[in-house]
Structure formats: C-alpha cells, structure tokens
Amino acid sequence: MSEWYEKYLSIYEKSYDDVPQDVMNGIRDRLTKLQSPEPVASIVIVAYNEERHLPACLWSLSDIQCKYPVEFIGVDNESKDRTAEIYQESGIPYYTEYQHTCGYARQCGLDHAKGKIYMCIDSDTLYPPHYFEVMIDELMKPGISAVASLWSFYPNERFSKFGLRMYEFCRDIYLRIQSINRPELSVRGMAFGFYAEYAKKEGYRVELLRGEDGSMALAMKKYGKIKFVYDKRCRVITSYSSFKEGTLLKAVWNRFKSYGIFRLFYKTDHYEDAKDNFLKK
C-alpha cells in the first residue's frame, strides 16, 4: 500500500530543472482555483534556499481538500537559489523578506495575511490532503487559541520505516506528556496554526535565530488553550534538516539528555533566552 506522500517524493530534493513542466502547470492551476479573495485561513509558506523542496511542498498544498476558503502566501527570505522563480511559476503571491530569521519571514507573512486564521507552512514539509480542514475544525472549538500537530520523517537509505516508527513512537509519547504542562515546547512551526488577531497583537520575536514558533505559542497561551491534534490526517512529513545524528538511538539519547524529564511536571510562563540565539546586528 503506497503512502499519500510518495508521489511528492518523486520530485523532492531534485533540482528545479528536473521537475516536469506538467507538474508545475498542474500545481499552478490547482492553487489558482483554491485561492480565495475572502479567506478564512491564510496558508503562509516560508522559504530560504528551498529550490529542492518547495515544488513538492506546493504540490502537496495544491491537492488539499478543505471546506474553508483559503489563501496562499509565499515568503522568500532573500534566497540565493531559484526559490523566487518557483513562487512565480506557482502563481501564488509572494513577498521577499530581507531580514534573515524565521521570525522575520513568518512576521512578513502575518503582516500580509487576510484570513482570521494563520497556518504556518515550512517549504521542506509535505501536507496531507485533509490537514487544514481538520486543524481549522479543532481551532474553531471554544477556548482554543492555537493548534499544533505531529510530524514524521520519510524513510530513506539512512533510516528504515520500522526504525523511524519506533523513534517517532518514543518521541511522540514524550511530546504528548510535555504538552500537558508546557505545550509551547512541543510546537513546531511547520505544523502550527492560530488566530491571526492574537498573533498580530503579540508579533513574532524576530531577533531570535530559532524558537520563534515556541515563543509565539507561549504568547498564545494567554488567549486560550493550545490544542494538539493527534489525528493521523494531520501528521505532516518533513525533511531531516533538524536531524543531525547518525543513528536513531543516538538521536533518542541526545534528546533525552537535552530535554530531561523534570520540566514535564511543572508549568512556566518564562524562559531565559540563550545568549547565542540572537541575531547579530
């Protein structure tokens, strides 16, 4: 049985020259039909030098099935490759952000978003067809200010499907427990959505090199609950860009040492920023 994402992997990590023109034409046609002038949700794709991932991401987005009207917005964080060209070919509006952090890129998208809901999208990630509909359904429930979901890595020559499933099983248990008291630490920007009204009041922390998503999640807590959506229809597939270890066992051990278990048992609304996590002026 094939997985929903396998056809997108046929162009994932390939040079843009190797992406068939009929695939790009189909992406453009479908995205154009989905684009609404009065969106409920803004789907914002941020990219920096993502020529080898962005076409596959856009292909997955063009296949979504969602009862809510949406708009697509691209943000190019001043890429040096053909990222801007791919946005142009896809037909979606995009903006160039010249300040280089994810915070600046996501804030750029937020500034231009028309929908009452802001859905964060990373350009190296693939999205299942019902992802947005299910996530928005959950976000619209009373008392919810933000939603987040889990993610998987695609099997490759480094890691088998079985090995990845075991790793993700252990990781997901940890994230579920952590989300009880500290949901902001379990949020990842590639699978995160919230009410734009609240986010525009708070703003992204643009000075951070990493962690802008967790900081936004922390800010959302004052407006309501962060709901984790464990529906398998909302599990996204992403790259190994954050996976630096050579083995899955080493990855588990490194994360255990880094995260620990004590923080699982108490809440906090304040975190100290690491000195090396600031954009150099």
Buried (B, 14 or more C-beta within 10 A) or exposed (E): EEBBBEBBBEBBEBEBEEBEEEBBEBBBEBBEEBBBEEBBBBBBBBBBBBBBBBBBBBBBBBBBEBEBBBBBBBBBBBBEBBBBBBBBBBBBEBBBBEBEBBBBBBBBBBBBBBBBBBBBBBBBBBBBBBBBBBBBBBBBEEEBBBBBBBBBBBBEEEBEEEBBEBBBEBBBEBBEBBBEBBBBBBBBBBBBBBBBEBBEEBBBBBBBBBBBBBBBBBBBBEBBBBBBBEBEBBBBBBBEEEBEEEEBEEBBEEBEEEBEEEEBEEEEEEEEEEEEEEEEE
